[in-house]
C-alpha cells in the first residue's frame, strides 16, 4: 500500500528533475554560439590513431570559430575537449551520471552534468551545426543513427553528419547499401546521402563551415517560452 501511495510522488519529483535539467541546459548553453558535437569511443587510448585524429579535428574546428561539445568522458571525448581547449576554443562537456561512474576529463572549460540521457541528447542537438562521429561502440552508434532518423523524418533541419575514418565505417555502410537499401528496401537512396565519410580534419571542417555559411544556425525548434531567460556562465 505504501508503494502505491509513494510511487506518484516519486514520479512527480522525477518530472521536476527532468525539467530542471532541460532549463539549466538551455540556459547555460544559450551563449556558446555555433557548436559541433563530437562522438566516439570512451575506450580510445591517448596517443592512439583516432585519439590523435579527434584532437586535431577538434582543434581545427575550434580555430574555425566553433565550440566543441562532447560527452565529457575519456577517449575520443577527452581528445576532442583537449584539442578545442589547447586551440583556445570553448571546450564543452555534457557529463552523465551512470552506474559505472564517468570521470570528467580535465580539458573541459564549460561543463554540465546530467542524470538523464535523453535530456543530455537534446543538448547535443540543440546548439549543433553538425555532428562529427569517430569510431565507437553502442553509444556512438546510438547518436549516429538517431541523427539519421531526425533528418530522415524531417524532425530536424538537415545538418552535417560526418563519419571520421573510412576504414572503420566502410563495413557498416556496405551493409546498409546491400541489406537495408537493395535487398530489403528499408531505406531510400537519398537516405544514404545524409552523412559523409572523411579521413582528414580539413575535410570535416570545410563541410561544417560551408554548411554554416549556406544555411545559418540550426537546432531543435523549441516553444517560444522555453527560449527565454538570460544565459549565465557555466560551472566548471
C-alpha positions in Angstrom: 0.0 0.0 0.0 2.8 2.4 0.9 4.5 1.8 -2.5 1.2 2.6 -4.3 0.9 5.9 -2.5 4.6 6.9 -2.8 5.1 6.0 -6.5 3.2 9.0 -7.9 5.1 11.3 -5.6 8.4 9.9 -6.7 7.3 10.2 -10.4 6.3 13.9 -9.7 9.8 14.7 -8.3 11.3 12.9 -11.3 9.4 15.2 -13.6 10.8 18.2 -11.7 14.3 16.9 -12.0 13.9 16.4 -15.7 12.5 19.9 -16.2 15.4 21.3 -14.2 17.9 19.6 -16.4 16.3 21.0 -19.6 16.1 24.5 -18.1 19.6 24.5 -16.9 20.9 23.1 -20.2 19.1 25.7 -22.3 20.2 28.5 -20.0 23.8 27.5 -19.7 24.4 26.7 -23.4 22.5 29.6 -24.9 25.6 31.8 -25.1 28.1 29.3 -26.5 27.4 30.2 -30.1 27.8 27.8 -33.1 29.0 24.4 -31.9 29.9 21.0 -33.2 29.1 17.8 -31.3 31.8 15.1 -31.2 31.1 11.4 -30.6 33.3 8.3 -30.3 34.6 5.6 -28.1 35.5 6.3 -24.4 38.0 3.5 -24.8 40.3 5.2 -27.3 43.7 5.5 -25.6 45.8 8.7 -25.6 48.2 8.6 -28.4 46.2 6.1 -30.5 45.3 6.9 -34.1 41.7 8.0 -33.6 42.5 9.8 -30.3 45.1 12.0 -32.2 42.7 12.4 -35.1 39.9 13.6 -32.8 42.3 16.0 -31.0 43.5 17.5 -34.3 40.0 17.7 -35.8 38.6 19.5 -32.7 41.5 21.9 -32.7 40.7 22.9 -36.3 37.0 23.1 -35.6 37.8 25.5 -32.7 40.1 27.6 -34.8 37.2 27.9 -37.3 35.1 29.6 -34.6 33.0 26.7 -33.3 32.6 25.5 -29.8 33.2 21.8 -29.3 30.7 19.7 -27.4 31.5 16.2 -26.1 30.1 13.8 -23.5 32.8 14.9 -21.2 34.4 11.5 -20.6 37.6 9.7 -21.7 38.8 8.5 -25.1 37.5 10.5 -28.1 35.6 12.8 -25.8 38.8 13.7 -23.9 40.7 14.1 -27.2 38.2 16.5 -28.6 38.0 18.6 -25.5 41.8 18.7 -25.4 42.1 19.8 -29.0 39.5 22.5 -28.5 40.9 23.8 -25.2 44.5 23.9 -26.5 43.3 25.9 -29.6 41.8 28.5 -27.3 38.2 27.4 -28.1 35.1 26.6 -26.0 35.5 23.0 -24.8 32.2 21.8 -23.5 31.5 18.6 -21.6 28.0 17.2 -21.1 28.7 14.8 -18.4 26.4 11.9 -17.4 25.8 10.1 -14.1 25.9 6.4 -14.8 26.3 3.2 -12.7 29.9 2.9 -13.7 31.0 6.4 -12.8 32.2 8.5 -15.6 35.2 10.6 -14.6 35.0 14.0 -16.3 38.1 14.7 -18.4 40.4 17.7 -17.4 40.0 19.6 -20.7 36.5 21.0 -20.3 36.3 24.7 -19.7 32.5 24.7 -19.7 30.7 21.8 -18.0 27.2 20.5 -17.3 26.1 17.4 -15.5 23.1 15.2 -16.4 21.2 12.4 -14.8 19.0 11.6 -17.8 20.4 10.5 -21.1 17.5 12.0 -23.1 18.0 15.5 -21.6 21.6 15.3 -22.5 20.8 14.2 -26.0 18.7 17.2 -26.6 21.7 19.4 -25.6 23.9 17.7 -28.2 21.4 18.6 -30.9 20.1 21.9 -29.8 23.1 24.0 -30.5 24.9 21.8 -33.1 25.8 22.9 -36.5 27.0 19.4 -37.2 28.0 16.0 -35.7 31.4 14.5 -36.1 31.4 10.8 -35.3 34.5 8.9 -34.6 34.8 5.1 -34.2 33.0 3.9 -31.2 30.6 1.4 -29.7 26.9 1.2 -28.9 26.7 4.8 -27.5 28.3 6.2 -30.6 26.0 4.1 -32.9 23.0 5.4 -30.9 23.9 9.0 -31.5 24.8 8.4 -35.2 21.6 6.5 -36.0 19.4 8.9 -34.0 20.7 11.8 -36.0 19.9 10.0 -39.3 16.3 9.4 -38.0 15.9 13.0 -37.1 17.0 14.1 -40.6 15.1 11.4 -42.4 11.8 12.1 -40.7 12.2 15.9 -41.0 12.1 16.3 -37.3 15.4 18.2 -37.5 16.7 20.6 -40.1 19.3 18.9 -42.2 22.8 19.3 -40.8 26.1 17.7 -41.5 26.8 14.2 -40.0 30.4 13.3 -40.6 31.9 9.9 -40.1 35.6 10.1 -39.5 37.7 7.0 -40.5 36.6 5.3 -43.7 38.3 2.0 -42.9 36.2 1.8 -39.7 32.8 2.7 -41.2 33.0 1.0 -44.6 31.7 -2.3 -43.5 28.6 -0.7 -41.9 28.0 1.4 -45.0 28.3 -1.6 -47.3 25.8 -3.5 -45.2 23.4 -0.5 -45.3 23.7 -0.4 -49.1 23.4 -4.1 -49.6 20.8 -5.1 -47.0 18.8 -2.1 -46.0 18.6 -0.5 -49.4 19.0 -3.0 -52.2 17.8 -6.3 -50.6 15.1 -5.1 -48.3 14.2 -1.6 -49.4 14.0 -0.3 -45.8 15.6 3.0 -46.8 15.8 5.0 -50.0 18.9 6.1 -51.9 18.6 9.6 -50.6 18.9 8.3 -47.0 22.5 7.3 -47.7 23.3 10.9 -48.6 22.6 12.4 -45.2 26.1 11.6 -43.9 29.6 11.9 -45.3 32.7 9.8 -44.7 36.0 11.6 -44.5 39.5 10.9 -43.2 41.1 14.3 -42.9 40.3 17.1 -40.4 40.4 19.8 -43.0 37.6 18.0 -45.0 35.4 17.8 -41.9 36.0 21.5 -41.1 35.1 22.5 -44.7 31.8 20.7 -44.6 30.9 22.3 -41.3 31.9 25.8 -42.4 30.3 25.6 -45.8 27.0 24.4 -44.2 27.0 27.3 -41.7 27.6 29.8 -44.4 24.9 28.4 -46.6 22.3 27.5 -44.0 22.9 29.6 -40.9 22.0 28.4 -37.4 20.4 25.0 -36.9 19.0 23.3 -33.9 15.8 21.8 -32.4 12.9 24.2 -32.6 11.5 24.9 -29.1 8.4 26.6 -27.9 9.0 30.3 -27.5 8.5 30.3 -23.8 11.4 27.8 -23.4 13.8 30.1 -25.3 13.5 32.9 -22.7 15.9 33.5 -19.9 19.3 35.1 -19.7 22.4 32.9 -20.1 24.8 32.6 -17.3 28.3 31.4 -17.0 28.6 27.6 -16.7 30.2 26.0 -13.8 33.4 24.1 -14.3 
